[in-house]
Amino acid sequence: MKYSIARVFFFFLILAVLGACANDELTPYYDQRTQEPGKVSIHGYNALNDSIQIAVNGKFVEIGKEKNNTAFVKKIEKDYEFVFYENEIKRFVITNKKTKQIIAAYQFTTEEPSSSLYFYAKDDVWLDGISNIKPGTLSQSGYTGFKFVFPSINKYSASGYTGLLDGMITKNNGQLLGIVENINKNSPSTFIEFPYNTPTGIKMELVKHGTTESYIPGKKVIVSLTMTNNKSKYIVLEEKQDVDGAFSGVEGVINLADYFSF
């Protein structure tokens, strides 16, 4: 059977169009629905033992340049671009790849077609939103600054206290540098800054808000911190346990400012 060159070309053109339509992020030329470009800038850090996957309306986001790589650990920075059809909602679902557990879910609409998604994940810790991750801004050179969040409060201490905490920051010689207020599980505390000086080691005592009373009855809780010149830190406080599983203290090692660019 003979075919003209024009008919053969038309046949392959149809195949190409059908193939393009198989990708739901591409727009078929004959689709008459209202279309609007969208973009979500993803900035995340996964400190879990397992990898994380992000699905958008059921389709996994590919990570990096390697095709079919949909799982990531540690840092991710990716601009995910797509098309909104009419009043479509884009649902972002973040899951633990191994356990399939849903860690968090978000949705984006045409009301804000260009958005951002910031998050930090660790065992029993999920922090999101740029305002909940961004460190404070120093007012002048030669200063150091701190903000805090305490997602694991009561994990091992079982203190029973669920209110806000304050942090009384002192030099090792006992000189008071300032008091950080409203330390809690999910959102940033107040920001504190003071002149940098040596020695760089300082201490913070955790107390019930508005008092000098420890949040753990009969036990003073001290967190060791380090000043850095011209740097603002956002510290994640963590309750720790000893080999017997009992509460052993609070550490402030994780600095969210080390994981993100703002």
C-alpha positions as CSV (number, residue, x, y, z in Angstrom):
1,M,0.0,0.0,0.0
2,K,1.4,3.4,-0.9
3,Y,1.1,6.6,1.1
4,S,1.9,10.1,0.0
5,I,4.6,12.0,1.9
6,A,2.0,14.4,3.2
7,R,-0.2,11.6,4.6
8,V,2.8,10.0,6.4
9,F,3.8,13.3,7.8
10,F,0.2,13.9,9.1
11,F,0.2,10.4,10.7
12,F,3.4,11.1,12.7
13,L,2.1,14.5,13.6
14,I,-1.0,13.0,15.2
15,L,1.2,10.5,17.2
16,A,3.4,13.3,18.4
17,V,0.3,15.3,19.6
18,L,-1.1,12.3,21.4
19,G,2.2,11.6,23.1
20,A,2.5,15.2,24.3
21,C,-1.0,15.0,25.8
22,A,0.0,12.1,28.0
23,N,1.9,14.6,30.2
24,D,-0.7,16.4,32.3
25,E,1.6,19.3,32.8
26,L,1.7,20.1,29.0
27,T,-1.2,21.9,27.4
28,P,-2.9,20.3,24.4
29,Y,-3.4,22.9,21.7
30,Y,-7.1,22.1,21.4
31,D,-7.9,22.4,25.2
32,Q,-10.3,25.4,25.5
33,R,-10.3,25.6,29.3
34,T,-8.9,28.7,31.0
35,Q,-5.2,28.2,31.7
36,E,-2.8,30.0,34.0
37,P,0.8,29.2,34.7
38,G,1.7,28.3,38.3
39,K,4.9,27.8,40.2
40,V,5.8,26.7,43.7
41,S,9.4,27.2,44.9
42,I,10.2,24.3,47.2
43,H,12.9,24.8,49.8
44,G,13.2,21.8,52.2
45,Y,15.6,19.9,54.4
46,N,14.9,16.3,55.3
47,A,16.8,15.1,58.3
48,L,14.8,11.9,58.7
49,N,16.4,8.5,58.3
50,D,14.0,7.8,55.4
51,S,13.6,9.7,52.1
52,I,10.6,12.0,51.4
53,Q,8.4,12.2,48.3
54,I,6.2,15.1,47.2
55,A,3.2,14.3,45.1
56,V,1.2,17.0,43.3
57,N,-2.3,15.9,42.5
58,G,-1.1,12.3,42.7
59,K,2.0,12.8,40.5
60,F,5.4,12.6,42.2
61,V,7.8,15.6,41.7
62,E,11.1,14.5,40.2
63,I,14.1,15.6,42.2
64,G,17.3,16.9,40.5
65,K,18.3,16.2,37.0
66,E,18.0,12.4,37.2
67,K,14.8,11.2,35.6
68,N,12.4,9.1,37.8
69,N,14.2,10.2,40.9
70,T,11.3,11.1,43.2
71,A,12.8,10.7,46.6
72,F,15.1,13.0,48.4
73,V,17.1,13.3,51.6
74,K,18.8,16.4,53.0
75,K,18.4,19.6,51.0
76,I,16.0,20.3,48.2
77,E,15.7,23.5,46.2
78,K,13.4,23.2,43.2
79,D,11.0,25.5,41.2
80,Y,8.1,23.3,40.3
81,E,6.2,24.8,37.4
82,F,2.8,23.7,36.1
83,V,-0.5,24.8,34.6
84,F,-3.7,25.7,36.5
85,Y,-6.8,24.7,34.5
86,E,-9.7,27.1,35.3
87,N,-10.2,27.0,39.1
88,E,-8.1,23.9,39.6
89,I,-6.5,23.2,43.0
90,K,-3.0,21.8,43.2
91,R,-2.6,19.5,46.2
92,F,0.9,18.9,47.5
93,V,1.2,15.8,49.7
94,I,4.5,15.0,51.4
95,T,5.0,11.4,52.5
96,N,7.6,9.2,54.0
97,K,8.6,7.0,51.1
98,K,9.3,3.9,53.2
99,T,6.2,4.0,55.5
100,K,3.9,5.8,53.2
101,Q,2.9,8.0,56.1
102,I,1.6,11.4,55.1
103,I,3.7,14.0,56.8
104,A,2.1,17.2,55.6
105,A,-0.3,18.4,52.9
106,Y,-0.8,21.8,51.3
107,Q,-2.9,23.2,48.5
108,F,-2.3,26.1,46.0
109,T,-4.8,28.0,43.8
110,T,-4.8,30.7,41.2
111,E,-5.3,33.3,43.9
112,E,-1.5,33.0,44.5
113,P,-0.1,31.4,41.3
114,S,3.5,31.9,42.4
115,S,4.1,30.5,45.9
116,S,6.8,29.0,48.1
117,L,7.0,26.0,50.3
118,Y,9.5,25.9,53.1
119,F,9.9,23.0,55.5
120,Y,12.3,21.2,57.8
121,A,11.7,17.5,58.7
122,K,13.3,15.4,61.5
123,D,12.0,12.7,63.7
124,D,9.0,14.1,65.6
125,V,9.8,17.6,64.1
126,W,8.0,19.3,61.2
127,L,8.5,23.0,60.8
128,D,7.1,24.9,57.8
129,G,6.5,28.3,56.4
130,I,9.1,30.9,55.7
131,S,8.1,33.0,58.8
132,N,8.5,29.9,61.0
133,I,12.0,29.1,59.7
134,K,13.6,32.4,58.9
135,P,16.0,33.7,61.6
136,G,15.8,37.2,63.0
137,T,17.6,40.2,61.4
138,L,20.4,41.8,63.3
139,S,20.0,45.5,63.8
140,Q,23.8,46.3,63.5
141,S,27.2,44.9,62.9
142,G,29.1,43.2,65.8
143,Y,25.9,41.6,67.2
144,T,24.7,38.1,67.6
145,G,21.1,37.0,67.7
146,F,18.8,34.1,68.6
147,K,15.2,32.7,68.1
148,F,14.0,29.4,69.4
149,V,11.4,26.7,68.8
150,F,10.8,23.6,71.0
151,P,8.8,20.9,69.1
152,S,9.8,18.0,71.5
153,I,8.9,19.6,74.8
154,N,7.6,16.9,77.2
155,K,8.8,14.1,74.9
156,Y,11.0,12.7,77.7
157,S,10.4,15.0,80.6
158,A,6.6,14.5,80.7
159,S,6.5,17.6,82.8
160,G,2.8,18.2,82.1
161,Y,3.4,21.9,81.5
162,T,1.9,23.0,78.2
163,G,2.3,26.8,78.4
164,L,4.8,29.2,76.9
165,L,8.5,29.2,78.1
166,D,11.0,32.0,78.5
167,G,14.8,31.6,78.1
168,M,17.0,33.5,80.5
169,I,20.3,34.0,78.6
170,T,23.4,34.6,80.7
171,K,27.2,34.6,80.3
172,N,29.0,31.8,82.1
173,N,29.8,34.3,84.9
174,G,26.1,34.8,85.5
175,Q,25.6,38.2,83.8
176,L,22.2,38.4,82.3
177,L,22.2,39.2,78.5
178,G,18.5,39.1,78.0
179,I,15.3,37.1,78.1
180,V,13.7,35.3,75.1
181,E,9.9,35.0,75.5
182,N,7.2,32.8,74.1
183,I,9.2,29.7,73.3
184,N,6.8,27.0,72.2
185,K,6.3,23.9,70.0
186,N,5.3,25.2,66.7
187,S,6.2,28.9,66.1
188,P,9.2,31.1,66.7
189,S,9.9,32.8,70.0
190,T,10.7,36.5,70.3
191,F,14.0,37.5,68.8
192,I,16.9,38.6,71.0
193,E,20.2,40.2,70.0
194,F,23.1,41.5,71.9
195,P,26.8,42.5,71.3
196,Y,29.1,39.6,70.4
197,N,32.0,39.1,72.8
198,T,34.3,36.4,74.0
199,P,34.2,33.9,75.5
200,T,31.6,32.7,73.0
201,G,29.9,30.2,75.3
202,I,26.6,31.3,76.9
203,K,23.8,29.6,78.8
204,M,20.0,29.7,78.6
205,E,17.8,28.6,81.5
206,L,14.3,27.5,80.5
207,V,11.5,28.7,82.8
208,K,7.7,29.1,82.7
209,H,6.6,32.3,80.9
210,G,6.7,35.3,83.2
211,T,8.4,33.5,86.0
212,T,11.8,32.1,87.2
213,E,10.3,28.7,87.8
214,S,11.6,25.7,85.8
215,Y,9.0,23.9,83.5
216,I,10.2,20.7,85.1
217,P,9.4,20.6,88.8
218,G,12.5,20.5,91.0
219,K,14.9,20.4,88.1
220,K,16.7,23.4,86.6
221,V,17.0,23.1,82.8
222,I,20.1,24.8,81.2
223,V,20.9,24.9,77.5
224,S,24.4,25.6,76.3
225,L,24.7,27.9,73.3
226,T,27.5,29.5,71.3
227,M,27.6,33.1,70.0
228,T,28.7,33.8,66.4
229,N,29.7,37.3,65.4
230,N,27.4,39.0,62.9
231,K,25.2,35.9,62.7
232,S,21.6,35.3,63.7
233,K,20.6,31.7,64.7
234,Y,17.3,30.0,64.9
235,I,17.7,27.1,67.3
236,V,15.6,24.0,67.5
237,L,15.5,22.9,71.1
238,E,15.4,19.1,71.7
239,E,14.7,17.1,74.9
240,K,17.2,14.3,75.2
241,Q,17.2,10.9,77.0
242,D,19.8,8.8,78.7
243,V,20.6,5.1,78.1
244,D,17.7,4.2,80.4
245,G,15.2,6.3,78.5
246,A,14.9,9.0,81.2
247,F,15.0,12.7,80.6
248,S,18.7,13.9,80.5
249,G,18.4,17.6,79.5
250,V,17.8,19.9,76.6
251,E,20.1,20.6,73.6
252,G,20.2,23.4,71.2
253,V,22.3,22.1,68.3
254,I,20.2,22.4,65.2
255,N,20.4,25.9,63.7
256,L,17.7,26.3,60.9
257,A,19.7,29.2,59.5
258,D,22.3,26.7,58.3
259,Y,19.9,24.9,56.0
260,F,18.1,27.6,54.1
261,S,18.9,30.7,52.0
262,F,16.6,33.7,52.4
